[in-house]
Amino acid sequence: MSSAVSIFDRLLEITLLLQHDLAQSFAGTALTPARTHLLWAVHHRGPSTQQSLARALDVSPRNITGLVDALVDAGYVERRPHPSDRRATLVTLTDLGAATMAQMERERNQAAEALVAGWSQSEVRAVDRQLARLTERLHTMIDTGASGPPGSSGAT
């Protein structure tokens, strides 16, 4: 197996491990990865229209409507009138949503520190630089449709 394939396989394994960890973290709640992604976006962007959230998450407006509806029903977000556009509403975090995102941020920070515990700062910076290069390369490959076999589009 080539080193490139080994790197790709490790990235896939890391992706699966992170997805599994996220799923375990929210077992028994109304949160799914997609709903959590939307909450994270509102947490970092602030109150947002559903249209802007659909663009930010690169999903259809219909998909956002379903996600927001589920999060409203579960008490994580609410819809409020837009202050300057009568036709629009803003999706905002409720107290439960804000507390959940604050807890998620604390847990993310703790997990990140535990992941690199015992590493020197130069090791952390070196891995961060290489991961940034891989991330940029993957964005470019996806944007140009060069990430899959000839005739395909998107990553494998």
N, CA, C and O atoms as a GROMACS GRO file, in nm:
protein
  624
    1MET      N    1   0.086  -0.118   0.000
    1MET     CA    2   0.000   0.000   0.000
    1MET      C    3   0.090   0.124   0.000
    1MET      O    4   0.188   0.130   0.074
    2SER      N    5   0.055   0.221  -0.084
    2SER     CA    6   0.136   0.342  -0.091
    2SER      C    7   0.112   0.430   0.031
    2SER      O    8   0.012   0.416   0.100
    3SER      N    9   0.206   0.519   0.056
    3SER     CA   10   0.192   0.613   0.168
    3SER      C   11   0.070   0.702   0.150
    3SER      O   12   0.002   0.736   0.247
    4ALA      N   13   0.041   0.742   0.025
    4ALA     CA   14  -0.075   0.827  -0.002
    4ALA      C   15  -0.204   0.755   0.034
    4ALA      O   16  -0.293   0.814   0.094
    5VAL      N   17  -0.213   0.627  -0.002
    5VAL     CA   18  -0.332   0.549   0.031
    5VAL      C   19  -0.342   0.532   0.182
    5VAL      O   20  -0.452   0.537   0.238
    6SER      N   21  -0.232   0.513   0.248
    6SER     CA   22  -0.231   0.500   0.394
    6SER      C   23  -0.283   0.628   0.459
    6SER      O   24  -0.362   0.622   0.554
    7ILE      N   25  -0.240   0.743   0.410
    7ILE     CA   26  -0.287   0.872   0.463
    7ILE      C   27  -0.438   0.884   0.441
    7ILE      O   28  -0.511   0.922   0.532
    8PHE      N   29  -0.483   0.850   0.321
    8PHE     CA   30  -0.625   0.860   0.290
    8PHE      C   31  -0.706   0.767   0.382
    8PHE      O   32  -0.810   0.807   0.434
    9ASP      N   33  -0.658   0.645   0.400
    9ASP     CA   34  -0.727   0.550   0.488
    9ASP      C   35  -0.733   0.600   0.632
    9ASP      O   36  -0.833   0.581   0.700
   10ARG      N   37  -0.624   0.662   0.678
   10ARG     CA   38  -0.625   0.716   0.815
   10ARG      C   39  -0.725   0.831   0.827
   10ARG      O   40  -0.793   0.843   0.929
   11LEU      N   41  -0.732   0.915   0.724
   11LEU     CA   42  -0.829   1.024   0.727
   11LEU      C   43  -0.972   0.971   0.731
   11LEU      O   44  -1.056   1.025   0.802
   12LEU      N   45  -0.999   0.867   0.654
   12LEU     CA   46  -1.131   0.805   0.658
   12LEU      C   47  -1.160   0.747   0.796
   12LEU      O   48  -1.271   0.762   0.848
   13GLU      N   49  -1.061   0.681   0.855
   13GLU     CA   50  -1.079   0.625   0.989
   13GLU      C   51  -1.106   0.735   1.091
   13GLU      O   52  -1.193   0.720   1.177
   14ILE      N   53  -1.032   0.845   1.082
   14ILE     CA   54  -1.054   0.958   1.174
   14ILE      C   55  -1.195   1.013   1.156
   14ILE      O   56  -1.263   1.043   1.254
   15THR      N   57  -1.239   1.026   1.032
   15THR     CA   58  -1.374   1.075   1.005
   15THR      C   59  -1.478   0.985   1.071
   15THR      O   60  -1.570   1.034   1.136
   16LEU      N   61  -1.463   0.856   1.053
   16LEU     CA   62  -1.558   0.761   1.112
   16LEU      C   63  -1.555   0.765   1.264
   16LEU      O   64  -1.660   0.758   1.329
   17LEU      N   65  -1.436   0.776   1.321
   17LEU     CA   66  -1.425   0.784   1.467
   17LEU      C   67  -1.492   0.910   1.521
   17LEU      O   68  -1.561   0.904   1.623
   18LEU      N   69  -1.472   1.022   1.454
   18LEU     CA   70  -1.534   1.146   1.499
   18LEU      C   71  -1.686   1.140   1.485
   18LEU      O   72  -1.759   1.187   1.572
   19GLN      N   73  -1.735   1.082   1.375
   19GLN     CA   74  -1.880   1.066   1.358
   19GLN      C   75  -1.938   0.976   1.466
   19GLN      O   76  -2.045   1.004   1.520
   20HIS      N   77  -1.869   0.868   1.496
   20HIS     CA   78  -1.916   0.776   1.600
   20HIS      C   79  -1.919   0.846   1.736
   20HIS      O   80  -2.015   0.831   1.811
   21ASP      N   81  -1.815   0.921   1.766
   21ASP     CA   82  -1.809   0.993   1.893
   21ASP      C   83  -1.922   1.094   1.903
   21ASP      O   84  -1.985   1.107   2.008
   22LEU      N   85  -1.949   1.166   1.794
   22LEU     CA   86  -2.057   1.264   1.794
   22LEU      C   87  -2.191   1.194   1.815
   22LEU      O   88  -2.274   1.240   1.893
   23ALA      N   89  -2.212   1.084   1.745
   23ALA     CA   90  -2.338   1.010   1.760
   23ALA      C   91  -2.356   0.962   1.905
   23ALA      O   92  -2.466   0.970   1.959
   24GLN      N   93  -2.250   0.914   1.967
   24GLN     CA   94  -2.258   0.869   2.107
   24GLN      C   95  -2.287   0.986   2.200
   24GLN      O   96  -2.363   0.972   2.297
   25SER      N   97  -2.227   1.102   2.171
   25SER     CA   98  -2.246   1.219   2.258
   25SER      C   99  -2.392   1.262   2.264
   25SER      O  100  -2.438   1.312   2.366
   26PHE      N  101  -2.464   1.243   2.154
   26PHE     CA  102  -2.602   1.292   2.149
   26PHE      C  103  -2.705   1.181   2.148
   26PHE      O  104  -2.822   1.203   2.115
   27ALA      N  105  -2.662   1.061   2.183
   27ALA     CA  106  -2.758   0.950   2.194
   27ALA      C  107  -2.863   0.987   2.298
   27ALA      O  108  -2.830   1.038   2.406
   28GLY      N  109  -2.987   0.961   2.266
   28GLY     CA  110  -3.095   0.991   2.359
   28GLY      C  111  -3.144   1.134   2.353
   28GLY      O  112  -3.234   1.171   2.428
   29THR      N  113  -3.087   1.216   2.264
   29THR     CA  114  -3.134   1.353   2.245
   29THR      C  115  -3.197   1.364   2.107
   29THR      O  116  -3.198   1.268   2.030
   30ALA      N  117  -3.250   1.480   2.078
   30ALA     CA  118  -3.309   1.506   1.946
   30ALA      C  119  -3.202   1.547   1.845
   30ALA      O  120  -3.235   1.579   1.731
   31LEU      N  121  -3.076   1.547   1.885
   31LEU     CA  122  -2.970   1.594   1.796
   31LEU      C  123  -2.918   1.482   1.707
   31LEU      O  124  -2.899   1.368   1.749
   32THR      N  125  -2.897   1.519   1.582
   32THR     CA  126  -2.834   1.434   1.482
   32THR      C  127  -2.712   1.511   1.432
   32THR      O  128  -2.699   1.629   1.463
   33PRO      N  129  -2.624   1.448   1.355
   33PRO     CA  130  -2.512   1.526   1.301
   33PRO      C  131  -2.557   1.648   1.220
   33PRO      O  132  -2.498   1.756   1.234
   34ALA      N  133  -2.661   1.634   1.138
   34ALA     CA  134  -2.707   1.748   1.058
   34ALA      C  135  -2.765   1.858   1.146
   34ALA      O  136  -2.739   1.977   1.123
   35ARG      N  137  -2.843   1.822   1.246
   35ARG     CA  138  -2.900   1.922   1.337
   35ARG      C  139  -2.790   1.989   1.418
   35ARG      O  140  -2.794   2.110   1.443
   36THR      N  141  -2.691   1.911   1.459
   36THR     CA  142  -2.579   1.966   1.535
   36THR      C  143  -2.500   2.064   1.449
   36THR      O  144  -2.456   2.168   1.497
   37HIS      N  145  -2.481   2.029   1.322
   37HIS     CA  146  -2.410   2.118   1.230
   37HIS      C  147  -2.485   2.252   1.219
   37HIS      O  148  -2.422   2.358   1.218
   38LEU      N  149  -2.616   2.247   1.210
   38LEU     CA  150  -2.695   2.369   1.202
   38LEU      C  151  -2.683   2.450   1.331
   38LEU      O  152  -2.666   2.571   1.327
   39LEU      N  153  -2.691   2.382   1.446
   39LEU     CA  154  -2.673   2.451   1.574
   39LEU      C  155  -2.537   2.519   1.582
   39LEU      O  156  -2.526   2.633   1.627
   40TRP      N  157  -2.434   2.447   1.539
   40TRP     CA  158  -2.298   2.501   1.541
   40TRP      C  159  -2.291   2.627   1.456
   40TRP      O  160  -2.228   2.725   1.494
   41ALA      N  161  -2.356   2.624   1.339
   41ALA     CA  162  -2.357   2.741   1.249
   41ALA      C  163  -2.426   2.859   1.316
   41ALA      O  164  -2.373   2.970   1.312
   42VAL      N  165  -2.541   2.838   1.378
   42VAL     CA  166  -2.612   2.947   1.444
   42VAL      C  167  -2.529   2.998   1.563
   42VAL      O  168  -2.524   3.118   1.588
   43HIS      N  169  -2.467   2.907   1.635
   43HIS     CA  170  -2.382   2.944   1.748
   43HIS      C  171  -2.270   3.038   1.704
   43HIS      O  172  -2.242   3.137   1.772
   44HIS      N  173  -2.207   3.008   1.592
   44HIS     CA  174  -2.094   3.089   1.547
   44HIS      C  175  -2.134   3.209   1.462
   44HIS      O  176  -2.064   3.310   1.461
   45ARG      N  177  -2.244   3.200   1.391
   45ARG     CA  178  -2.289   3.309   1.304
   45ARG      C  179  -2.381   3.406   1.374
   45ARG      O  180  -2.393   3.522   1.333
   46GLY      N  181  -2.446   3.360   1.481
   46GLY     CA  182  -2.549   3.441   1.545
   46GLY      C  183  -2.682   3.419   1.473
   46GLY      O  184  -2.690   3.338   1.381
   47PRO      N  185  -2.785   3.492   1.515
   47PRO     CA  186  -2.916   3.476   1.451
   47PRO      C  187  -2.903   3.490   1.299
   47PRO      O  188  -2.840   3.583   1.248
   48SER      N  189  -2.965   3.396   1.229
   48SER     CA  190  -2.949   3.388   1.084
   48SER      C  191  -3.080   3.352   1.017
   48SER      O  192  -3.165   3.285   1.076
   49THR      N  193  -3.096   3.396   0.894
   49THR     CA  194  -3.212   3.354   0.817
   49THR      C  195  -3.192   3.210   0.772
   49THR      O  196  -3.079   3.162   0.762
   50GLN      N  197  -3.301   3.142   0.746
   50GLN     CA  198  -3.291   3.005   0.697
   50GLN      C  199  -3.219   3.002   0.563
   50GLN      O  200  -3.144   2.908   0.535
   51GLN      N  201  -3.240   3.102   0.480
   51GLN     CA  202  -3.174   3.108   0.350
   51GLN      C  203  -3.023   3.117   0.366
   51GLN      O  204  -2.949   3.048   0.295
   52SER      N  205  -2.976   3.200   0.458
   52SER     CA  206  -2.831   3.212   0.478
   52SER      C  207  -2.774   3.084   0.539
   52SER      O  208  -2.661   3.047   0.509
   53LEU      N  209  -2.852   3.017   0.623
   53LEU     CA  210  -2.806   2.891   0.680
   53LEU      C  211  -2.798   2.782   0.573
   53LEU      O  212  -2.706   2.701   0.572
   54ALA      N  213  -2.894   2.781   0.482
   54ALA     CA  214  -2.891   2.683   0.373
   54ALA      C  215  -2.766   2.703   0.288
   54ALA      O  216  -2.701   2.606   0.250
   55ARG      N  217  -2.732   2.828   0.259
   55ARG     CA  218  -2.610   2.856   0.181
   55ARG      C  219  -2.486   2.816   0.260
   55ARG      O  220  -2.395   2.754   0.206
   56ALA      N  221  -2.482   2.850   0.388
   56ALA     CA  222  -2.365   2.820   0.472
   56ALA      C  223  -2.342   2.670   0.485
   56ALA      O  224  -2.227   2.625   0.487
   57LEU      N  225  -2.450   2.593   0.493
   57LEU     CA  226  -2.438   2.448   0.510
   57LEU      C  227  -2.442   2.374   0.378
   57LEU      O  228  -2.428   2.252   0.373
   58ASP      N  229  -2.462   2.448   0.270
   58ASP     CA  230  -2.467   2.392   0.135
   58ASP      C  231  -2.574   2.284   0.123
   58ASP      O  232  -2.550   2.174   0.072
   59VAL      N  233  -2.694   2.318   0.171
   59VAL     CA  234  -2.808   2.229   0.160
   59VAL      C  235  -2.926   2.308   0.105
   59VAL      O  236  -2.922   2.430   0.096
   60SER      N  237  -3.030   2.236   0.067
   60SER     CA  238  -3.148   2.302   0.010
   60SER      C  239  -3.228   2.374   0.118
   60SER      O  240  -3.223   2.336   0.235
   61PRO      N  241  -3.300   2.478   0.078
   61PRO     CA  242  -3.388   2.546   0.175
   61PRO      C  243  -3.488   2.449   0.238
   61PRO      O  244  -3.520   2.463   0.356
   62ARG      N  245  -3.538   2.352   0.162
   62ARG     CA  246  -3.632   2.254   0.217
   62ARG      C  247  -3.566   2.174   0.330
   62ARG      O  248  -3.628   2.146   0.432
   63ASN      N  249  -3.438   2.138   0.309
   63ASN     CA  250  -3.365   2.063   0.411
   63ASN      C  251  -3.350   2.147   0.538
   63ASN      O  252  -3.369   2.096   0.649
   64ILE      N  253  -3.317   2.275   0.522
   64ILE     CA  254  -3.302   2.364   0.638
   64ILE      C  255  -3.434   2.376   0.713
   64ILE      O  256  -3.436   2.374   0.836
   65THR      N  257  -3.543   2.388   0.639
   65THR     CA  258  -3.674   2.400   0.704
   65THR      C  259  -3.700   2.279   0.795
   65THR      O  260  -3.745   2.295   0.908
   66GLY      N  261  -3.673   2.160   0.744
   66GLY     CA  262  -3.692   2.040   0.825
   66GLY      C  263  -3.602   2.036   0.947
   66GLY      O  264  -3.645   1.998   1.056
   67LEU      N  265  -3.476   2.075   0.928
   67LEU     CA  266  -3.382   2.077   1.041
   67LEU      C  267  -3.425   2.179   1.147
   67LEU      O  268  -3.425   2.149   1.266
   68VAL      N  269  -3.463   2.298   1.102
   68VAL     CA  270  -3.505   2.402   1.196
   68VAL      C  271  -3.633   2.359   1.266
   68VAL      O  272  -3.645   2.376   1.388
   69ASP      N  273  -3.729   2.304   1.192
   69ASP     CA  274  -3.853   2.257   1.254
   69ASP      C  275  -3.822   2.158   1.368
   69ASP      O  276  -3.878   2.170   1.477
   70ALA      N  277  -3.734   2.062   1.342
   70ALA     CA  278  -3.700   1.962   1.443
   70ALA      C  279  -3.632   2.027   1.563
   70ALA      O  280  -3.659   1.989   1.677
   71LEU      N  281  -3.544   2.124   1.538
   71LEU     CA  282  -3.474   2.190   1.649
   71LEU      C  283  -3.568   2.282   1.728
   71LEU      O  284  -3.551   2.297   1.849
   72VAL      N  285  -3.666   2.342   1.660
   72VAL     CA  286  -3.767   2.421   1.732
   72VAL      C  287  -3.848   2.329   1.821
   72VAL      O  288  -3.870   2.359   1.939
   73ASP      N  289  -3.894   2.216   1.765
   73ASP     CA  290  -3.974   2.121   1.842
   73ASP      C  291  -3.898   2.068   1.965
   73ASP      O  292  -3.958   2.044   2.069
   74ALA      N  293  -3.766   2.052   1.952
   74ALA     CA  294  -3.685   2.000   2.062
   74ALA      C  295  -3.641   2.110   2.159
   74ALA      O  296  -3.585   2.081   2.264
   75GLY      N  297  -3.667   2.237   2.124
   75GLY     CA  298  -3.637   2.347   2.215
   75GLY      C  299  -3.497   2.407   2.203
   75GLY      O  300  -3.455   2.483   2.290
   76TYR      N  301  -3.423   2.372   2.096
   76TYR     CA  302  -3.286   2.423   2.081
   76TYR      C  303  -3.280   2.559   2.011
   76TYR      O  304  -3.190   2.639   2.039
   77VAL      N  305  -3.375   2.586   1.922
   77VAL     CA  306  -3.377   2.713   1.849
   77VAL      C  307  -3.521   2.764   1.846
   77VAL      O  308  -3.616   2.691   1.873
   78GLU      N  309  -3.532   2.890   1.811
   78GLU     CA  310  -3.663   2.949   1.787
   78GLU      C  311  -3.654   3.041   1.667
   78GLU      O  312  -3.547   3.089   1.630
   79ARG      N  313  -3.768   3.065   1.607
   79ARG     CA  314  -3.776   3.160   1.496
   79ARG      C  315  -3.827   3.292   1.553
   79ARG      O  316  -3.923   3.296   1.630
   80ARG      N  317  -3.759   3.399   1.513
   80ARG     CA  318  -3.798   3.533   1.556
   80ARG      C  319  -3.813   3.621   1.433
   80ARG      O  320  -3.750   3.597   1.330
   81PRO      N  321  -3.896   3.723   1.443
   81PRO     CA  322  -3.909   3.814   1.327
   81PRO      C  323  -3.776   3.883   1.298
   81PRO      O  324  -3.702   3.919   1.390
   82HIS      N  325  -3.747   3.900   1.170
   82HIS     CA  326  -3.627   3.974   1.129
   82HIS      C  327  -3.652   4.122   1.160
   82HIS      O  328  -3.762   4.171   1.133
   83PRO      N  329  -3.555   4.193   1.216
   83PRO     CA  330  -3.579   4.332   1.255
   83PRO      C  331  -3.603   4.428   1.138
   83PRO      O  332  -3.666   4.533   1.156
   84SER      N  333  -3.553   4.394   1.018
   84SER     CA  334  -3.567   4.489   0.907
   84SER      C  335  -3.633   4.430   0.783
   84SER      O  336  -3.651   4.502   0.684
   85ASP      N  337  -3.668   4.303   0.785
   85ASP     CA  338  -3.730   4.239   0.669
   85ASP      C  339  -3.853   4.161   0.716
   85ASP      O  340  -3.840   4.053   0.774
   86ARG      N  341  -3.971   4.216   0.692
   86ARG     CA  342  -4.095   4.154   0.740
   86ARG      C  343  -4.116   4.014   0.683
   86ARG      O  344  -4.185   3.932   0.744
   87ARG      N  345  -4.057   3.986   0.567
   87ARG     CA  346  -4.077   3.855   0.503
   87ARG      C  347  -3.988   3.748   0.561
   87ARG      O  348  -4.013   3.629   0.541
   88ALA      N  349  -3.883   3.786   0.633
   88ALA     CA  350  -3.783   3.690   0.682
   88ALA      C  351  -3.797   3.666   0.832
   88ALA      O  352  -3.849   3.750   0.906
   89THR      N  353  -3.750   3.551   0.873
   89THR     CA  354  -3.739   3.521   1.015
   89THR      C  355  -3.594   3.485   1.045
   89THR      O  356  -3.520   3.441   0.957
   90LEU      N  357  -3.557   3.504   1.168
   90LEU     CA  358  -3.423   3.467   1.212
   90LEU      C  359  -3.430   3.343   1.298
   90LEU      O  360  -3.518   3.330   1.383
   91VAL      N  361  -3.337   3.253   1.277
   91VAL     CA  362  -3.322   3.135   1.360
   91VAL      C  363  -3.223   3.173   1.470
   91VAL      O  364  -3.110   3.212   1.442
   92THR      N  365  -3.267   3.160   1.594
   92THR     CA  366  -3.181   3.197   1.707
   92THR      C  367  -3.177   3.082   1.807
   92THR      O  368  -3.271   3.003   1.817
   93LEU      N  369  -3.069   3.074   1.881
   93LEU     CA  370  -3.057   2.973   1.985
   93LEU      C  371  -3.146   3.009   2.103
   93LEU      O  372  -3.157   3.126   2.140
   94THR      N  373  -3.208   2.910   2.161
   94THR     CA  374  -3.278   2.927   2.289
   94THR      C  375  -3.174   2.913   2.400
   94THR      O  376  -3.056   2.889   2.373
   95ASP      N  377  -3.217   2.927   2.523
   95ASP     CA  378  -3.125   2.905   2.635
   95ASP      C  379  -3.070   2.763   2.631
   95ASP      O  380  -2.952   2.741   2.655
   96LEU      N  381  -3.158   2.665   2.600
   96LEU     CA  382  -3.113   2.526   2.590
   96LEU      C  383  -3.010   2.510   2.477
   96LEU      O  384  -2.909   2.443   2.494
   97GLY      N  385  -3.038   2.573   2.363
   97GLY     CA  386  -2.944   2.565   2.251
   97GLY      C  387  -2.810   2.628   2.284
   97GLY      O  388  -2.705   2.573   2.251
   98ALA      N  389  -2.813   2.745   2.348
   98ALA     CA  390  -2.688   2.812   2.386
   98ALA      C  391  -2.610   2.730   2.487
   98ALA      O  392  -2.488   2.719   2.477
   99ALA      N  393  -2.679   2.674   2.585
   99ALA     CA  394  -2.612   2.591   2.686
   99ALA      C  395  -2.552   2.466   2.622
   99ALA      O  396  -2.442   2.424   2.656
  100THR      N  397  -2.626   2.406   2.530
  100THR     CA  398  -2.577   2.286   2.461
  100THR      C  399  -2.453   2.319   2.379
  100THR      O  400  -2.357   2.242   2.379
  101MET      N  401  -2.453   2.432   2.310
  101MET     CA  402  -2.338   2.469   2.229
  101MET      C  403  -2.218   2.506   2.317
  101MET      O  404  -2.105   2.474   2.282
  102ALA      N  405  -2.242   2.570   2.430
  102ALA     CA  406  -2.132   2.602   2.522
  102ALA      C  407  -2.070   2.474   2.575
  102ALA      O  408  -1.948   2.462   2.584
  103GLN      N  409  -2.154   2.377   2.610
  103GLN     CA  410  -2.104   2.247   2.658
  103GLN      C  411  -2.026   2.177   2.547
  103GLN      O  412  -1.920   2.120   2.572
  104MET      N  413  -2.080   2.180   2.425
  104MET     CA  414  -2.012   2.116   2.313
  104MET      C  415  -1.875   2.181   2.288
  104MET      O  416  -1.777   2.112   2.258
  105GLU      N  417  -1.870   2.313   2.300
  105GLU     CA  418  -1.742   2.383   2.280
  105GLU      C  419  -1.641   2.344   2.387
  105GLU      O  420  -1.523   2.322   2.358
  106ARG      N  421  -1.687   2.335   2.512
  106ARG     CA  422  -1.596   2.291   2.621
  106ARG      C  423  -1.545   2.150   2.595
  106ARG      O  424  -1.426   2.122   2.609
  107GLU      N  425  -1.636   2.060   2.557
  107GLU     CA  426  -1.596   1.922   2.531
  107GLU      C  427  -1.503   1.912   2.410
  107GLU      O  428  -1.410   1.832   2.410
  108ARG      N  429  -1.528   1.993   2.308
  108ARG     CA  430  -1.439   1.994   2.192
  108ARG      C  431  -1.299   2.038   2.233
  108ARG      O  432  -1.200   1.978   2.192
  109ASN      N  433  -1.290   2.143   2.314
  109ASN     CA  434  -1.160   2.192   2.358
  109ASN      C  435  -1.088   2.088   2.443
  109ASN      O  436  -0.967   2.069   2.428
  110GLN      N  437  -1.161   2.021   2.531
  110GLN     CA  438  -1.100   1.917   2.614
  110GLN      C  439  -1.052   1.800   2.529
  110GLN      O  440  -0.943   1.747   2.551
  111ALA      N  441  -1.133   1.759   2.433
  111ALA     CA  442  -1.095   1.647   2.345
  111ALA      C  443  -0.972   1.684   2.262
  111ALA      O  444  -0.883   1.602   2.242
  112ALA      N  445  -0.969   1.808   2.214
  112ALA     CA  446  -0.855   1.852   2.133
  112ALA      C  447  -0.726   1.849   2.215
  112ALA      O  448  -0.622   1.804   2.166
  113GLU      N  449  -0.733   1.896   2.338
  113GLU     CA  450  -0.616   1.895   2.425
  113GLU      C  451  -0.573   1.752   2.458
  113GLU      O  452  -0.454   1.721   2.458
  114ALA      N  453  -0.669   1.665   2.486
  114ALA     CA  454  -0.637   1.526   2.518
  114ALA      C  455  -0.575   1.455   2.397
  114ALA      O  456  -0.488   1.369   2.413
  115LEU      N  457  -0.620   1.491   2.278
  115LEU     CA  458  -0.572   1.428   2.155
  115LEU      C  459  -0.422   1.451   2.135
  115LEU      O  460  -0.352   1.363   2.084
  116VAL      N  461  -0.374   1.568   2.173
  116VAL     CA  462  -0.233   1.600   2.150
  116VAL      C  463  -0.152   1.607   2.281
  116VAL      O  464  -0.041   1.659   2.284
  117ALA      N  465  -0.209   1.553   2.388
  117ALA     CA  466  -0.138   1.553   2.516
  117ALA      C  467  -0.004   1.482   2.500
  117ALA      O  468   0.004   1.374   2.442
  118GLY      N  469   0.100   1.545   2.551
  118GLY     CA  470   0.233   1.488   2.542
  118GLY      C  471   0.310   1.530   2.418
  118GLY      O  472   0.429   1.501   2.406
  119TRP      N  473   0.243   1.598   2.325
  119TRP     CA  474   0.312   1.645   2.205
  119TRP      C  475   0.377   1.780   2.235
  119TRP      O  476   0.326   1.858   2.315
  120SER      N  477   0.489   1.805   2.170
  120SER     CA  478   0.551   1.936   2.181
  120SER      C  479   0.472   2.035   2.094
  120SER      O  480   0.398   1.996   2.005
  121GLN      N  481   0.490   2.163   2.122
  121GLN     CA  482   0.423   2.265   2.041
  121GLN      C  483   0.467   2.257   1.895
  121GLN      O  484   0.387   2.281   1.805
  122SER      N  485   0.593   2.223   1.871
  122SER     CA  486   0.639   2.213   1.732
  122SER      C  487   0.572   2.094   1.661
  122SER      O  488   0.543   2.103   1.542
  123GLU      N  489   0.548   1.985   1.733
  123GLU     CA  490   0.477   1.871   1.673
  123GLU      C  491   0.333   1.909   1.640
  123GLU      O  492   0.281   1.875   1.534
  124VAL      N  493   0.269   1.978   1.734
  124VAL     CA  494   0.130   2.021   1.711
  124VAL      C  495   0.124   2.113   1.589
  124VAL      O  496   0.038   2.096   1.502
  125ARG      N  497   0.214   2.210   1.581
  125ARG     CA  498   0.214   2.303   1.467
  125ARG      C  499   0.243   2.230   1.336
  125ARG      O  500   0.182   2.262   1.234
  126ALA      N  501   0.333   2.134   1.338
  126ALA     CA  502   0.368   2.060   1.215
  126ALA      C  503   0.247   1.979   1.165
  126ALA      O  504   0.217   1.981   1.045
  127VAL      N  505   0.180   1.910   1.254
  127VAL     CA  506   0.062   1.832   1.213
  127VAL      C  507  -0.047   1.927   1.165
  127VAL      O  508  -0.114   1.899   1.066
  128ASP      N  509  -0.066   2.038   1.235
  128ASP     CA  510  -0.167   2.136   1.194
  128ASP      C  511  -0.138   2.189   1.053
  128ASP      O  512  -0.229   2.201   0.972
  129ARG      N  513  -0.013   2.219   1.024
  129ARG     CA  514   0.024   2.268   0.890
  129ARG      C  515  -0.006   2.163   0.783
  129ARG      O  516  -0.061   2.196   0.678
  130GLN      N  517   0.029   2.038   0.810
  130GLN     CA  518   0.005   1.933   0.711
  130GLN      C  519  -0.145   1.906   0.692
  130GLN      O  520  -0.190   1.884   0.580
  131LEU      N  521  -0.219   1.909   0.800
  131LEU     CA  522  -0.364   1.890   0.787
  131LEU      C  523  -0.427   2.007   0.712
  131LEU      O  524  -0.522   1.988   0.635
  132ALA      N  525  -0.377   2.127   0.733
  132ALA     CA  526  -0.427   2.243   0.658
  132ALA      C  527  -0.399   2.225   0.508
  132ALA      O  528  -0.483   2.257   0.425
  133ARG      N  529  -0.282   2.174   0.476
  133ARG     CA  530  -0.248   2.148   0.334
  133ARG      C  531  -0.342   2.043   0.276
  133ARG      O  532  -0.392   2.059   0.164
  134LEU      N  533  -0.366   1.935   0.351
  134LEU     CA  534  -0.457   1.830   0.304
  134LEU      C  535  -0.599   1.885   0.286
  134LEU      O  536  -0.666   1.854   0.188
  135THR      N  537  -0.643   1.965   0.381
  135THR     CA  538  -0.777   2.023   0.373
  135THR      C  539  -0.790   2.112   0.250
  135THR      O  540  -0.888   2.102   0.176
  136GLU      N  541  -0.692   2.197   0.228
  136GLU     CA  542  -0.694   2.286   0.111
  136GLU      C  543  -0.693   2.204  -0.019
  136GLU      O  544  -0.766   2.235  -0.113
  137ARG      N  545  -0.611   2.102  -0.023
  137ARG     CA  546  -0.604   2.017  -0.142
  137ARG      C  547  -0.738   1.950  -0.167
  137ARG      O  548  -0.783   1.944  -0.282
  138LEU      N  549  -0.801   1.900  -0.063
  138LEU     CA  550  -0.930   1.833  -0.078
  138LEU      C  551  -1.036   1.932  -0.126
  138LEU      O  552  -1.116   1.898  -0.213
  139HIS      N  553  -1.037   2.053  -0.071
  139HIS     CA  554  -1.130   2.156  -0.120
  139HIS      C  555  -1.110   2.179  -0.269
  139HIS      O  556  -1.206   2.184  -0.346
  140THR      N  557  -0.986   2.193  -0.309
  140THR     CA  558  -0.955   2.218  -0.451
  140THR      C  559  -1.000   2.100  -0.537
  140THR      O  560  -1.061   2.120  -0.642
  141MET      N  561  -0.971   1.980  -0.492
  141MET     CA  562  -1.010   1.862  -0.570
  141MET      C  563  -1.161   1.852  -0.584
  141MET      O  564  -1.212   1.820  -0.692
  142ILE      N  565  -1.233   1.880  -0.478
  142ILE     CA  566  -1.379   1.874  -0.483
  142ILE      C  567  -1.433   1.986  -0.572
  142ILE      O  568  -1.523   1.964  -0.653
  143ASP      N  569  -1.378   2.106  -0.556
  143ASP     CA  570  -1.424   2.220  -0.636
  143ASP      C  571  -1.402   2.199  -0.785
  143ASP      O  572  -1.480   2.247  -0.868
  144THR      N  573  -1.295   2.128  -0.820
  144THR     CA  574  -1.265   2.106  -0.962
  144THR      C  575  -1.317   1.972  -1.011
  144THR      O  576  -1.303   1.940  -1.129
  145GLY      N  577  -1.377   1.894  -0.922
  145GLY     CA  578  -1.429   1.763  -0.962
  145GLY      C  579  -1.320   1.660  -0.985
  145GLY      O  580  -1.342   1.562  -1.055
  146ALA      N  581  -1.203   1.684  -0.927
  146ALA     CA  582  -1.088   1.596  -0.952
  146ALA      C  583  -1.064   1.496  -0.839
  146ALA      O  584  -0.955   1.438  -0.831
  147SER      N  585  -1.162   1.474  -0.752
  147SER     CA  586  -1.135   1.390  -0.636
  147SER      C  587  -1.175   1.245  -0.653
  147SER      O  588  -1.148   1.164  -0.565
  148GLY      N  589  -1.239   1.211  -0.762
  148GLY     CA  590  -1.283   1.073  -0.782
  148GLY      C  591  -1.231   1.017  -0.912
  148GLY      O  592  -1.151   1.081  -0.980
  149PRO      N  593  -1.276   0.898  -0.946
  149PRO     CA  594  -1.234   0.838  -1.072
  149PRO      C  595  -1.283   0.922  -1.190
  149PRO      O  596  -1.377   1.000  -1.175
  150PRO      N  597  -1.219   0.906  -1.307
  150PRO     CA  598  -1.264   0.981  -1.424
  150PRO      C  599  -1.414   0.964  -1.447
  150PRO      O  600  -1.466   0.853  -1.440
  151GLY      N  601  -1.481   1.076  -1.473
  151GLY     CA  602  -1.623   1.071  -1.499
  151GLY      C  603  -1.709   1.083  -1.375
  151GLY      O  604  -1.831   1.094  -1.385
  152SER      N  605  -1.646   1.082  -1.257
  152SER     CA  606  -1.724   1.096  -1.133
  152SER      C  607  -1.710   1.239  -1.084
  152SER      O  608  -1.627   1.316  -1.133
  153SER      N  609  -1.793   1.273  -0.987
  153SER     CA  610  -1.777   1.402  -0.922
  153SER      C  611  -1.780   1.380  -0.772
  153SER      O  612  -1.849   1.291  -0.723
  154GLY      N  613  -1.706   1.463  -0.700
  154GLY     CA  614  -1.703   1.453  -0.554
  154GLY      C  615  -1.602   1.350  -0.507
  154GLY      O  616  -1.544   1.274  -0.585
  155ALA      N  617  -1.583   1.349  -0.376
  155ALA     CA  618  -1.489   1.257  -0.313
  155ALA      C  619  -1.546   1.116  -0.309
  155ALA      O  620  -1.668   1.097  -0.310
  156THR      N  621  -1.458   1.019  -0.305
  156THR     CA  622  -1.504   0.880  -0.297
  156THR      C  623  -1.545   0.846  -0.158
  156THR      O  624  -1.586   0.732  -0.132
   0.00000   0.00000   0.00000
